[in-house]
Amino acid sequence: MTLESFVDAIVTFVRDHEEWTPVVVFLVAFGESFAFLSLIVPGTAILAGVAALLAASGVEMHIVLPAILAAGLGGTLGYAISFWLGRYFKDSVPHIWPFKTRPHLITQGEKFFESYGAFGVFFGHFFGPVRAVIPVVAGMFRMREIPFQIANVASAFVWAAGVIAPAFFLVTFKDEVLTFLATHHYWVAALLFLLALANSIPRPILFWPTLILVIGLGSMMVLANGHFTSIWLAAAAGAFAGDLYAYYKGVTHKQDRLATWPFSASPEQHTEALALVERHGPLSLIVSKFQGFNRGLVPLEIGILERPFAPFAIQSAGSTVAWGLAILLPALILGLFLN
């Protein structure tokens, strides 16, 4: 069974057995948050799909609260058990699947946890790359139980509400939402600019939420028959401004790249960004736009190397326009078919 058919099977089951929604949602959220299932259970996609399907089928809004509570409980339990396993099997964890075959997961989790502590536990629910390992690493590091569980419970219910409620209400009030966006076009463009600017900062806590918001908000504007060109250029301009700021920080802090907040990162990340610049040359800015949250380090390294500004600005403009087009083009194509 493929991943797509697995998701379709769960969504179809919920459509035919709505009374089982809380149970299914609980199990999906548990799988998404339990360390040894999180890598193979696309829980967020399933929960959003279930919520959207329920809304499209005309189910009353009273189903939303039980679904959020069930998902919150499932997410809390999955994280809690992962934490206890990390604490009990501390020395054996690196030799257990999936960490045995993917040792980099533990390294990523350790860096994330060391950087953000209890906040890392809270935000871990929202970030796929570290979601599977944060509770295990917290247990391995002997984090105190009460702070962990407070962060765990709070983030699980915020995550559940953030996935289920928007999907349900966006489908339920689709026409109203699209009309609002179309009539406030310039405000949405300004917001997209700011989101794209924030997305250029190499921080996981900023990168993933802002990327999702740029794609989601931009796509809704396109589907609402908004002005595609201005939406596209607003997102590109925000990313371009982020590149310029990173370049400026590189030029002015070339003696200490690790202190160039908010573009400071680990030595390994700076080394990878520098290697990308040296390997791809003028194309490094375009390549970096699709390299995850470290992409903000590439213009920083170019500034540190004191590469000429004019070619940099031209290359950055081209790369940000391409980036904006890449994230909005699927919605544009979908809109053409729907219309």
N, C-alpha and C positions, 0 to 999 in steps of 0.2 A: 504494500500500500504506500503510495506516494504521500508526501507531506500535504499536497493540495487536496487529495482525496480524503485524507484523515480529517482535515479542517472541514471539508464539505460534509462529511459524515456526521460530525458533531453538530454542525449548524442545522442540518436536515433533521436530526433527531429532536433537537429543541423545537424546531418548527412544528413537528408532528406531536410532541409531548410537552406542551408549555408548562404543565404542572411540575415537570422535573427540572425546570430552569435553575432554581437555587442549588440543587444537588450537582448538576452539571457544572455550573459556574464555580462552585466550591472546589470541585475536583480539578478543573482547568487551572484555577488560580493556585492551587496547591502544587500542581505539576510545574507551573511557571516559576514558582519560588523555591522549590526543593532542589538542592544543588545537583542531584544526580539525574534529574529529569528536565531541568531548566533548559539544557542545551538542545533537547529534542522535542520539547512541547512548545509550540508557538502560541503560548497562552494569551498574549496581548491581542494578537490578530483574531483568535477565536472569540475572545470576550467582546471585542468590538463588532465582529461579525454577528454574534448572537444578539447583541443589543440592537444593532441596525435591523436585523431580521424581525425581531419582535416589534419594533416600531413600525416597520413596513407592513406587518400583518395586522396592524390596528389594535394591538394589545393596549389596555389601559395603562396609564402612567404608574399605577400602584405597584407594578411589577419591578420598577426600577430600584426602590429602596431595598427589598429583600435580595435582589441580585447583587447590589453593592455590598450589603452586609455579608452575604455568602462568600463573595470574592475576597472581601477583606479578611474574613476568618480563614479562608483557604490560604491566602498569601501569608498571613501571620503564622499559621501552623507550619507551612513549608519552610519559612525562614527559621523558626524556632528549632525545629528538628535538625536542620542543617547546622545551626549554631551548636547544639548539643553534641552532634556527631563530630564536629571539628574539635570541640573541647575534649571529648573522650578518646578519639582516635588521632590525636594531634600528630604523632610521629608517623602514623601509617597513612595519613591522607595522601601524600604525594605518590603512594604506590597503589592507589585505588582509582579505578576508572571513574570519571574521564580524565582525572588529573595525571594519571600515569602516562597517557598518550598525548596529553596537552599540558605539559608542565608550565608553559607560559601563563596559563590561567591563574595559577597561584601567585606568580610574580606580579601580574597585573592587579590582582586582588590585594596583595600586600602593599603595593604602592598607593592604591586608591585608599585603603584603610589607614595607612600611615599619614596620608595627606589630609584626610577629612575626619578621621575618628568616628564618633557617633553620628556625625552628619553623613559620613560615608555609608553607614548602615541605612540611614533614612533615604539617601539618594540612590543607593544600590538597587532599590526596587524599580527604578526608572531607566536603568542603563543595562542593555542586553549584554555587552561585553564583560561586565563584572557582576551581574546579578547572580550568576551561579556560584560564585566563590566568596562574595563578601561575608555572608554569615559563617561560612566554614572558617575563613581566615580570622574573623572576630573570635570564634571559639578557640582556634589555635593560639591566638594572642592572649587568651585568658581575659577577654574584655569582661567587665562586671556585668552580671545578669540583668540587673534592673535598668541601667542605661540602654543596654542592647534592646530589651523588650519594649521599653518606651518608644525608642526610635523605630523598632520593628512594627509595633501595632499602629503607630501614627502613619508611617509611610505606606503600610499595606492598605489601609482604608482610603488614604488620599489617592494612591495609585488606582485602586478599584473604582473610585468615583470618577477619576480623571479619564479612565478608559471607557466605562460603561455609560455614564451620563451624557457626555458629548455625542457619542455615537447614536444613542437613542433619541436625544432631543434634536440633533441636526437632521435626522430623517423625519421625525415627527413634525418639525416646524421648518422644513426645508425651504418652502416658498418664501416664508417670512424672513429667514436668514439671508437668502440670496438677494431679496429685494433690499434689505437693509444695507448689505455690502455694496450693491450697485449704486445706491443713492448716497453713499459716503465714500466715494471712490478715492478722493485725494487723501482722506484720513487713513484709509487702508494702505495706500501707497507709502505714506510716511511711516506707518507702523512696519511695513515690510522692509523699508530702508533700515530702520533701527534693529530689527530682528536679524537681518543679513549682516549688519555691522557686528552685532554681538556674537553671531555665529563664527566670525573670523578669529575670535579669541580662543586659543588652544586650552580650553578647560572643559572636561567632560560634562560638568554640571551645567555649563552654558551651551555647549555645542549641540548635544542631542535634542534638548527641548526646543531650542531656537530653529534647528533644522526642520523638525517636525512641524513647527508653527509656520515657517516660511512655505513649506510644501503645501500644508493644509490650507492656510489662508490664501495663498496665491492660487491654488487650484480652485477653491470656492469662488474666488473673484473671476477666474476665467469661465467657470461654469455659469456664473451669474451674468455672463455677457459683458463683463467689465472690459476696459480697454487693455487688451493683452500687452501691447507695446509698452505702455506706461507702467504696468505692473511688473513686467519683465525687467525694464530698465531701472525701476526702483530697487528691486532685489539686487541687480547687478551693481548699482551705485553704492549700496550699502557694503557689499563685499569689496568693491574697489576702495572705498574709504578705509576699510579694515586693512587692506594691503598697504595703503599709503602710511597708515599709522604704524604698522609693524615695521615698515622700511625705515621710517623716521626713528623709531626706537632702536633699531639696529645700528643706524649711523651714529646716534648719540650715546649708545651704551656698548660700543664694540669691545671695550676692555673687560666687560663683565656681563656676558649674555645671560647668565643665570639669575641676574638681579633685575632683568627688564620686565618687571610686572606691568601688565598682566600676561606678558608673553614668556615669562620664565617657565622653564620646564626642567625635566631631568637631563643630566648630561647625555644619556643615551638618546633621548628624543632630539636634542640639538644636533647630535652626531648624525642621526638618520636624516634630518632635514638638510644638513650640509652635504651629505652624500648624494641626496636627491638633486640638489642644485648642481653639483659637480658632474653628476651622471647625465642629466638631461639638459643642462645649459639653458638656453632661452625658452625651452618647453617646460621647464620645471614648474613654473607658475600654473600652467594649464594642468599638468599632471597632479600637482599638489591639491587642486580643488576637489579631487576625488580620492584623497588619501585620509579621510577621517579628520578628527579634531586637531591633529598635528599640522594641518595645512597652514595655520597661521604662523608657524615657525619658518616656513620657506621664505616669505618676503623679509622676515627679520634677518635671516642668514644672508640674504642678498644685500641688505643694508650694511651688515657687519663687514661683508667683503668689499663694500664701497663700490659696487657696480654702478655705472652711470644711471642717473635718474630717468632721463628721457626714454631710453629703451625699456627700462623697468616699467614705467607708467604705461607705455604702449602695450607691452606684454600683459600687464595686469588687467588693463581694460579689456583686452581680447579674451583673457581667461575668465573674467567675471561675467562677461556677456555670455560666453559659452556655458558657464555654470548656471546662470539664471535660466537660459533656454533649456538646459537639460532637466532641471527640476520642474519646469512648468509645461514642457512640451507634451507629456502624457495627458495632462488635463485638457490641453488645447485639442489634441486628437480626439479624446473622448467627447468633448463638447461638440466637435464637428459631426460625429456620429449621432449624438443625441438630438442635434438640431436638424 
